[in-house]
Amino acid sequence: MIDDAAWVREQSGSLTKQQESVFGSPWSIADTPPDFIERLTSSIVGVELTIIRLLGKWKISQNQPEQNRDGVIQGLRTQGTHQALELAESMEKYF
């Protein structure tokens, strides 16, 4: 457990940058009022884990209605990245 606001801010910033990088106008934590970020990060306790094994499951909205799956596929196609297009194609083949 890591109860360190600076560490949480750094991790949150890195994760946000990674996840937002695929968008044309990526959102940044810097776009948020500093007092809000302070309140938020003071409420978060970080956790650092050592991964010793991974067990995956193919989860591609198969439990969702067709309309929801179609929306996911369209959203992936809109992103246009190689990974998103590859996943959209896999979903279409599966369903």
N, CA, C and O atoms as CSV, one atom per row, in Angstrom:
chain,resi,resn,atom,element,x,y,z
A,1,MET,N,N,0.857,-1.173,0.000
A,1,MET,CA,C,0.000,0.000,0.000
A,1,MET,C,C,0.902,1.233,0.000
A,1,MET,O,O,1.899,1.292,0.719
A,2,ILE,N,N,0.538,2.196,-0.805
A,2,ILE,CA,C,1.322,3.420,-0.904
A,2,ILE,C,C,0.396,4.607,-0.629
A,2,ILE,O,O,-0.430,4.971,-1.465
A,3,ASP,N,N,0.545,5.188,0.528
A,3,ASP,CA,C,-0.268,6.330,0.930
A,3,ASP,C,C,0.559,7.602,0.751
A,3,ASP,O,O,0.959,8.243,1.723
A,4,ASP,N,N,0.805,7.949,-0.500
A,4,ASP,CA,C,1.659,9.071,-0.848
A,4,ASP,C,C,1.004,9.828,-2.001
A,4,ASP,O,O,0.955,9.328,-3.125
A,5,ALA,N,N,0.503,11.032,-1.725
A,5,ALA,CA,C,-0.243,11.802,-2.729
A,5,ALA,C,C,0.597,12.090,-3.972
A,5,ALA,O,O,0.066,12.063,-5.082
A,6,ALA,N,N,1.880,12.361,-3.818
A,6,ALA,CA,C,2.737,12.638,-4.977
A,6,ALA,C,C,2.843,11.406,-5.872
A,6,ALA,O,O,2.791,11.520,-7.097
A,7,TRP,N,N,2.989,10.235,-5.266
A,7,TRP,CA,C,3.071,8.985,-6.028
A,7,TRP,C,C,1.755,8.740,-6.767
A,7,TRP,O,O,1.762,8.362,-7.939
A,8,VAL,N,N,0.627,8.956,-6.086
A,8,VAL,CA,C,-0.690,8.762,-6.705
A,8,VAL,C,C,-0.863,9.723,-7.881
A,8,VAL,O,O,-1.352,9.322,-8.937
A,9,ARG,N,N,-0.466,10.988,-7.709
A,9,ARG,CA,C,-0.570,11.958,-8.813
A,9,ARG,C,C,0.267,11.519,-10.006
A,9,ARG,O,O,-0.182,11.596,-11.149
A,10,GLU,N,N,1.476,11.061,-9.738
A,10,GLU,CA,C,2.355,10.620,-10.828
A,10,GLU,C,C,1.761,9.414,-11.557
A,10,GLU,O,O,1.750,9.377,-12.787
A,11,GLN,N,N,1.273,8.442,-10.813
A,11,GLN,CA,C,0.675,7.253,-11.423
A,11,GLN,C,C,-0.590,7.609,-12.202
A,11,GLN,O,O,-0.807,7.108,-13.306
A,12,SER,N,N,-1.417,8.469,-11.629
A,12,SER,CA,C,-2.649,8.895,-12.306
A,12,SER,C,C,-2.328,9.643,-13.594
A,12,SER,O,O,-2.986,9.446,-14.615
A,13,GLY,N,N,-1.318,10.496,-13.540
A,13,GLY,CA,C,-0.913,11.236,-14.736
A,13,GLY,C,C,-0.394,10.321,-15.821
A,13,GLY,O,O,-0.730,10.493,-16.993
A,14,SER,N,N,0.426,9.343,-15.446
A,14,SER,CA,C,0.968,8.390,-16.428
A,14,SER,C,C,-0.137,7.555,-17.056
A,14,SER,O,O,-0.158,7.355,-18.270
A,15,LEU,N,N,-1.052,7.068,-16.230
A,15,LEU,CA,C,-2.149,6.250,-16.743
A,15,LEU,C,C,-3.058,7.063,-17.659
A,15,LEU,O,O,-3.468,6.589,-18.718
A,16,THR,N,N,-3.368,8.284,-17.246
A,16,THR,CA,C,-4.216,9.144,-18.072
A,16,THR,C,C,-3.553,9.431,-19.416
A,16,THR,O,O,-4.200,9.356,-20.461
A,17,LYS,N,N,-2.262,9.761,-19.388
A,17,LYS,CA,C,-1.541,10.045,-20.634
A,17,LYS,C,C,-1.562,8.836,-21.562
A,17,LYS,O,O,-1.774,8.977,-22.767
A,18,GLN,N,N,-1.344,7.650,-21.004
A,18,GLN,CA,C,-1.342,6.425,-21.810
A,18,GLN,C,C,-2.717,6.178,-22.431
A,18,GLN,O,O,-2.815,5.908,-23.628
A,19,GLN,N,N,-3.760,6.266,-21.640
A,19,GLN,CA,C,-5.095,5.946,-22.127
A,19,GLN,C,C,-5.660,7.014,-23.066
A,19,GLN,O,O,-6.425,6.690,-23.974
A,20,GLU,N,N,-5.301,8.249,-22.863
A,20,GLU,CA,C,-5.828,9.345,-23.679
A,20,GLU,C,C,-5.042,9.566,-24.965
A,20,GLU,O,O,-5.500,10.287,-25.852
A,21,SER,N,N,-3.865,8.957,-25.077
A,21,SER,CA,C,-2.987,9.221,-26.220
A,21,SER,C,C,-3.592,8.838,-27.559
A,21,SER,O,O,-3.141,9.335,-28.592
A,22,VAL,N,N,-4.588,7.980,-27.578
A,22,VAL,CA,C,-5.181,7.545,-28.847
A,22,VAL,C,C,-6.197,8.548,-29.405
A,22,VAL,O,O,-6.637,8.416,-30.547
A,23,PHE,N,N,-6.565,9.543,-28.606
A,23,PHE,CA,C,-7.579,10.494,-29.034
A,23,PHE,C,C,-6.954,11.730,-29.661
A,23,PHE,O,O,-5.843,12.123,-29.305
A,24,GLY,N,N,-7.674,12.340,-30.596
A,24,GLY,CA,C,-7.193,13.529,-31.271
A,24,GLY,C,C,-6.964,14.695,-30.326
A,24,GLY,O,O,-6.015,15.461,-30.494
A,25,SER,N,N,-7.820,14.830,-29.345
A,25,SER,CA,C,-7.675,15.882,-28.328
A,25,SER,C,C,-7.627,15.206,-26.962
A,25,SER,O,O,-8.621,15.200,-26.237
A,26,PRO,N,N,-6.485,14.642,-26.613
A,26,PRO,CA,C,-6.416,13.895,-25.357
A,26,PRO,C,C,-6.634,14.785,-24.142
A,26,PRO,O,O,-6.162,15.921,-24.093
A,27,TRP,N,N,-7.356,14.250,-23.163
A,27,TRP,CA,C,-7.589,14.940,-21.903
A,27,TRP,C,C,-6.358,14.775,-21.032
A,27,TRP,O,O,-5.682,13.748,-21.096
A,28,SER,N,N,-6.068,15.758,-20.235
A,28,SER,CA,C,-4.924,15.712,-19.339
A,28,SER,C,C,-5.370,16.101,-17.940
A,28,SER,O,O,-6.310,16.878,-17.772
A,29,ILE,N,N,-4.697,15.562,-16.945
A,29,ILE,CA,C,-5.010,15.946,-15.568
A,29,ILE,C,C,-4.801,17.445,-15.385
A,29,ILE,O,O,-5.464,18.067,-14.556
A,30,ALA,N,N,-3.892,18.025,-16.148
A,30,ALA,CA,C,-3.653,19.472,-16.069
A,30,ALA,C,C,-4.880,20.275,-16.489
A,30,ALA,O,O,-4.968,21.466,-16.192
A,31,ASP,N,N,-5.839,19.633,-17.184
A,31,ASP,CA,C,-7.073,20.303,-17.601
A,31,ASP,C,C,-8.071,20.432,-16.451
A,31,ASP,O,O,-9.119,21.057,-16.605
A,32,THR,N,N,-7.753,19.855,-15.323
A,32,THR,CA,C,-8.649,19.812,-14.169
A,32,THR,C,C,-8.181,20.817,-13.117
A,32,THR,O,O,-6.978,20.997,-12.925
A,33,PRO,N,N,-9.113,21.468,-12.440
A,33,PRO,CA,C,-8.705,22.417,-11.396
A,33,PRO,C,C,-7.828,21.735,-10.330
A,33,PRO,O,O,-8.155,20.646,-9.857
A,34,PRO,N,N,-6.721,22.379,-9.960
A,34,PRO,CA,C,-5.784,21.782,-8.998
A,34,PRO,C,C,-6.414,21.383,-7.673
A,34,PRO,O,O,-6.037,20.361,-7.099
A,35,ASP,N,N,-7.379,22.179,-7.166
A,35,ASP,CA,C,-7.992,21.831,-5.882
A,35,ASP,C,C,-8.792,20.534,-5.981
A,35,ASP,O,O,-8.850,19.767,-5.020
A,36,PHE,N,N,-9.405,20.286,-7.133
A,36,PHE,CA,C,-10.136,19.032,-7.327
A,36,PHE,C,C,-9.170,17.850,-7.328
A,36,PHE,O,O,-9.434,16.826,-6.699
A,37,ILE,N,N,-8.057,17.994,-8.031
A,37,ILE,CA,C,-7.052,16.929,-8.081
A,37,ILE,C,C,-6.495,16.665,-6.685
A,37,ILE,O,O,-6.288,15.511,-6.310
A,38,GLU,N,N,-6.250,17.725,-5.912
A,38,GLU,CA,C,-5.747,17.554,-4.536
A,38,GLU,C,C,-6.729,16.737,-3.706
A,38,GLU,O,O,-6.333,15.798,-3.015
A,39,ARG,N,N,-8.012,17.094,-3.773
A,39,ARG,CA,C,-9.034,16.358,-3.000
A,39,ARG,C,C,-9.108,14.913,-3.454
A,39,ARG,O,O,-9.214,14.000,-2.636
A,40,LEU,N,N,-9.051,14.713,-4.750
A,40,LEU,CA,C,-9.167,13.362,-5.287
A,40,LEU,C,C,-7.968,12.504,-4.889
A,40,LEU,O,O,-8.136,11.386,-4.402
A,41,THR,N,N,-6.771,13.019,-5.094
A,41,THR,CA,C,-5.586,12.204,-4.799
A,41,THR,C,C,-5.416,11.955,-3.306
A,41,THR,O,O,-4.823,10.949,-2.916
A,42,SER,N,N,-5.916,12.836,-2.476
A,42,SER,CA,C,-5.808,12.591,-1.039
A,42,SER,C,C,-6.753,11.474,-0.591
A,42,SER,O,O,-6.609,10.951,0.514
A,43,SER,N,N,-7.713,11.107,-1.436
A,43,SER,CA,C,-8.655,10.033,-1.117
A,43,SER,C,C,-8.225,8.682,-1.670
A,43,SER,O,O,-8.868,7.668,-1.399
A,44,ILE,N,N,-7.151,8.661,-2.440
A,44,ILE,CA,C,-6.712,7.431,-3.101
A,44,ILE,C,C,-5.495,6.863,-2.381
A,44,ILE,O,O,-4.557,7.590,-2.054
A,45,VAL,N,N,-5.521,5.575,-2.143
A,45,VAL,CA,C,-4.353,4.879,-1.607
A,45,VAL,C,C,-3.840,3.986,-2.727
A,45,VAL,O,O,-4.578,3.156,-3.260
A,46,GLY,N,N,-2.589,4.158,-3.076
A,46,GLY,CA,C,-1.996,3.372,-4.154
A,46,GLY,C,C,-1.683,1.959,-3.714
A,46,GLY,O,O,-1.451,1.689,-2.535
A,47,VAL,N,N,-1.681,1.075,-4.673
A,47,VAL,CA,C,-1.332,-0.324,-4.428
A,47,VAL,C,C,-0.333,-0.742,-5.489
A,47,VAL,O,O,-0.558,-0.538,-6.682
A,48,GLU,N,N,0.751,-1.316,-5.059
A,48,GLU,CA,C,1.746,-1.829,-5.987
A,48,GLU,C,C,1.805,-3.337,-5.793
A,48,GLU,O,O,2.005,-3.821,-4.679
A,49,LEU,N,N,1.631,-4.069,-6.875
A,49,LEU,CA,C,1.569,-5.520,-6.820
A,49,LEU,C,C,2.681,-6.142,-7.644
A,49,LEU,O,O,3.109,-5.580,-8.652
A,50,THR,N,N,3.138,-7.284,-7.216
A,50,THR,CA,C,4.057,-8.074,-8.009
A,50,THR,C,C,3.232,-9.180,-8.665
A,50,THR,O,O,2.617,-10.001,-7.984
A,51,ILE,N,N,3.229,-9.187,-9.978
A,51,ILE,CA,C,2.441,-10.185,-10.707
A,51,ILE,C,C,3.253,-11.463,-10.798
A,51,ILE,O,O,4.394,-11.459,-11.260
A,52,ILE,N,N,2.650,-12.558,-10.349
A,52,ILE,CA,C,3.350,-13.838,-10.408
A,52,ILE,C,C,2.708,-14.781,-11.427
A,52,ILE,O,O,3.311,-15.776,-11.830
A,53,ARG,N,N,1.475,-14.457,-11.841
A,53,ARG,CA,C,0.800,-15.288,-12.830
A,53,ARG,C,C,-0.339,-14.495,-13.442
A,53,ARG,O,O,-0.999,-13.722,-12.747
A,54,LEU,N,N,-0.574,-14.674,-14.714
A,54,LEU,CA,C,-1.706,-14.057,-15.400
A,54,LEU,C,C,-2.603,-15.149,-15.953
A,54,LEU,O,O,-2.127,-16.129,-16.525
A,55,LEU,N,N,-3.880,-14.975,-15.780
A,55,LEU,CA,C,-4.862,-15.894,-16.326
A,55,LEU,C,C,-5.896,-15.038,-17.040
A,55,LEU,O,O,-6.617,-14.270,-16.403
A,56,GLY,N,N,-5.971,-15.165,-18.347
A,56,GLY,CA,C,-6.847,-14.304,-19.122
A,56,GLY,C,C,-8.151,-14.962,-19.515
A,56,GLY,O,O,-8.287,-16.185,-19.495
A,57,LYS,N,N,-9.103,-14.127,-19.869
A,57,LYS,CA,C,-10.398,-14.594,-20.347
A,57,LYS,C,C,-10.807,-13.686,-21.502
A,57,LYS,O,O,-10.747,-12.462,-21.386
A,58,TRP,N,N,-11.213,-14.274,-22.593
A,58,TRP,CA,C,-11.634,-13.527,-23.774
A,58,TRP,C,C,-13.011,-12.945,-23.487
A,58,TRP,O,O,-14.010,-13.664,-23.497
A,59,LYS,N,N,-13.060,-11.644,-23.231
A,59,LYS,CA,C,-14.304,-10.962,-22.873
A,59,LYS,C,C,-14.508,-9.832,-23.864
A,59,LYS,O,O,-13.863,-8.788,-23.771
A,60,ILE,N,N,-15.406,-10.046,-24.811
A,60,ILE,CA,C,-15.621,-9.046,-25.863
A,60,ILE,C,C,-17.106,-8.723,-26.019
A,60,ILE,O,O,-17.641,-8.715,-27.128
A,61,SER,N,N,-17.753,-8.460,-24.898
A,61,SER,CA,C,-19.170,-8.055,-24.875
A,61,SER,C,C,-20.111,-9.155,-25.325
A,61,SER,O,O,-21.231,-8.868,-25.748
A,62,GLN,N,N,-19.677,-10.427,-25.244
A,62,GLN,CA,C,-20.537,-11.512,-25.698
A,62,GLN,C,C,-21.804,-11.645,-24.846
A,62,GLN,O,O,-22.771,-12.277,-25.273
A,63,ASN,N,N,-21.806,-11.060,-23.658
A,63,ASN,CA,C,-22.986,-11.129,-22.804
A,63,ASN,C,C,-23.928,-9.941,-23.021
A,63,ASN,O,O,-24.932,-9.802,-22.323
A,64,GLN,N,N,-23.598,-9.097,-23.983
A,64,GLN,CA,C,-24.385,-7.896,-24.246
A,64,GLN,C,C,-25.340,-8.107,-25.420
A,64,GLN,O,O,-25.094,-8.954,-26.279
A,65,PRO,N,N,-26.429,-7.337,-25.456
A,65,PRO,CA,C,-27.339,-7.405,-26.613
A,65,PRO,C,C,-26.608,-6.963,-27.891
A,65,PRO,O,O,-25.614,-6.238,-27.833
A,66,GLU,N,N,-27.113,-7.407,-29.023
A,66,GLU,CA,C,-26.486,-7.103,-30.312
A,66,GLU,C,C,-26.272,-5.608,-30.514
A,66,GLU,O,O,-25.234,-5.198,-31.035
A,67,GLN,N,N,-27.228,-4.797,-30.113
A,67,GLN,CA,C,-27.123,-3.344,-30.286
A,67,GLN,C,C,-25.902,-2.795,-29.530
A,67,GLN,O,O,-25.194,-1.933,-30.049
A,68,ASN,N,N,-25.658,-3.279,-28.329
A,68,ASN,CA,C,-24.493,-2.834,-27.553
A,68,ASN,C,C,-23.189,-3.288,-28.204
A,68,ASN,O,O,-22.228,-2.523,-28.281
A,69,ARG,N,N,-23.162,-4.535,-28.671
A,69,ARG,CA,C,-21.957,-5.046,-29.339
A,69,ARG,C,C,-21.651,-4.228,-30.585
A,69,ARG,O,O,-20.497,-3.888,-30.847
A,70,ASP,N,N,-22.700,-3.913,-31.358
A,70,ASP,CA,C,-22.512,-3.094,-32.558
A,70,ASP,C,C,-21.949,-1.722,-32.208
A,70,ASP,O,O,-21.116,-1.183,-32.936
A,71,GLY,N,N,-22.403,-1.162,-31.097
A,71,GLY,CA,C,-21.895,0.128,-30.645
A,71,GLY,C,C,-20.420,0.059,-30.272
A,71,GLY,O,O,-19.655,0.977,-30.571
A,72,VAL,N,N,-20.021,-1.033,-29.619
A,72,VAL,CA,C,-18.623,-1.219,-29.260
A,72,VAL,C,C,-17.770,-1.333,-30.525
A,72,VAL,O,O,-16.713,-0.710,-30.628
A,73,ILE,N,N,-18.231,-2.123,-31.472
A,73,ILE,CA,C,-17.495,-2.299,-32.732
A,73,ILE,C,C,-17.357,-0.963,-33.454
A,73,ILE,O,O,-16.281,-0.637,-33.955
A,74,GLN,N,N,-18.438,-0.192,-33.509
A,74,GLN,CA,C,-18.386,1.123,-34.169
A,74,GLN,C,C,-17.418,2.050,-33.437
A,74,GLN,O,O,-16.658,2.781,-34.073
A,75,GLY,N,N,-17.441,2.024,-32.114
A,75,GLY,CA,C,-16.519,2.851,-31.338
A,75,GLY,C,C,-15.073,2.484,-31.596
A,75,GLY,O,O,-14.216,3.361,-31.707
A,76,LEU,N,N,-14.799,1.195,-31.693
A,76,LEU,CA,C,-13.437,0.745,-31.989
A,76,LEU,C,C,-13.013,1.207,-33.379
A,76,LEU,O,O,-11.885,1.662,-33.570
A,77,ARG,N,N,-13.913,1.090,-34.339
A,77,ARG,CA,C,-13.591,1.533,-35.703
A,77,ARG,C,C,-13.337,3.044,-35.741
A,77,ARG,O,O,-12.476,3.512,-36.487
A,78,THR,N,N,-14.077,3.792,-34.948
A,78,THR,CA,C,-13.901,5.243,-34.893
A,78,THR,C,C,-12.529,5.600,-34.333
A,78,THR,O,O,-11.906,6.559,-34.787
A,79,GLN,N,N,-12.050,4.831,-33.344
A,79,GLN,CA,C,-10.713,5.087,-32.795
A,79,GLN,C,C,-9.659,4.967,-33.884
A,79,GLN,O,O,-8.728,5.769,-33.949
A,80,GLY,N,N,-9.813,3.950,-34.749
A,80,GLY,CA,C,-8.951,3.821,-35.906
A,80,GLY,C,C,-7.541,3.308,-35.661
A,80,GLY,O,O,-6.768,3.184,-36.611
A,81,THR,N,N,-7.183,3.008,-34.424
A,81,THR,CA,C,-5.844,2.471,-34.185
A,81,THR,C,C,-5.778,1.031,-34.676
A,81,THR,O,O,-6.804,0.369,-34.838
A,82,HIS,N,N,-4.573,0.560,-34.907
A,82,HIS,CA,C,-4.387,-0.817,-35.369
A,82,HIS,C,C,-5.031,-1.807,-34.393
A,82,HIS,O,O,-5.738,-2.727,-34.806
A,83,GLN,N,N,-4.779,-1.610,-33.104
A,83,GLN,CA,C,-5.318,-2.532,-32.100
A,83,GLN,C,C,-6.845,-2.481,-32.064
A,83,GLN,O,O,-7.495,-3.521,-31.964
A,84,ALA,N,N,-7.420,-1.281,-32.145
A,84,ALA,CA,C,-8.874,-1.143,-32.098
A,84,ALA,C,C,-9.519,-1.802,-33.319
A,84,ALA,O,O,-10.530,-2.492,-33.191
A,85,LEU,N,N,-8.936,-1.590,-34.495
A,85,LEU,CA,C,-9.492,-2.192,-35.714
A,85,LEU,C,C,-9.370,-3.715,-35.682
A,85,LEU,O,O,-10.268,-4.425,-36.137
A,86,GLU,N,N,-8.274,-4.204,-35.153
A,86,GLU,CA,C,-8.074,-5.647,-35.039
A,86,GLU,C,C,-9.116,-6.263,-34.097
A,86,GLU,O,O,-9.664,-7.328,-34.384
A,87,LEU,N,N,-9.382,-5.598,-32.989
A,87,LEU,CA,C,-10.385,-6.102,-32.051
A,87,LEU,C,C,-11.780,-6.043,-32.662
A,87,LEU,O,O,-12.571,-6.969,-32.481
A,88,ALA,N,N,-12.090,-4.973,-33.380
A,88,ALA,CA,C,-13.399,-4.863,-34.040
A,88,ALA,C,C,-13.593,-6.018,-35.025
A,88,ALA,O,O,-14.672,-6.606,-35.088
A,89,GLU,N,N,-12.558,-6.339,-35.786
A,89,GLU,CA,C,-12.648,-7.457,-36.734
A,89,GLU,C,C,-12.848,-8.784,-36.001
A,89,GLU,O,O,-13.640,-9.622,-36.432
A,90,SER,N,N,-12.138,-8.969,-34.911
A,90,SER,CA,C,-12.297,-10.200,-34.125
A,90,SER,C,C,-13.709,-10.320,-33.596
A,90,SER,O,O,-14.298,-11.400,-33.628
A,91,MET,N,N,-14.259,-9.215,-33.108
A,91,MET,CA,C,-15.622,-9.237,-32.578
A,91,MET,C,C,-16.618,-9.595,-33.673
A,91,MET,O,O,-17.541,-10.376,-33.444
A,92,GLU,N,N,-16.432,-9.026,-34.865
A,92,GLU,CA,C,-17.354,-9.301,-35.960
A,92,GLU,C,C,-17.303,-10.768,-36.361
A,92,GLU,O,O,-18.335,-11.362,-36.674
A,93,LYS,N,N,-16.111,-11.357,-36.354
A,93,LYS,CA,C,-15.976,-12.783,-36.688
A,93,LYS,C,C,-16.621,-13.672,-35.632
A,93,LYS,O,O,-17.247,-14.681,-35.955
A,94,TYR,N,N,-16.464,-13.285,-34.361
A,94,TYR,CA,C,-16.991,-14.088,-33.259
A,94,TYR,C,C,-18.508,-14.111,-33.247
A,94,TYR,O,O,-19.131,-15.135,-32.968
A,95,PHE,N,N,-19.098,-12.942,-33.561
A,95,PHE,CA,C,-20.558,-12.831,-33.502
A,95,PHE,C,C,-21.133,-13.095,-34.866
A,95,PHE,O,O,-22.350,-13.053,-35.043
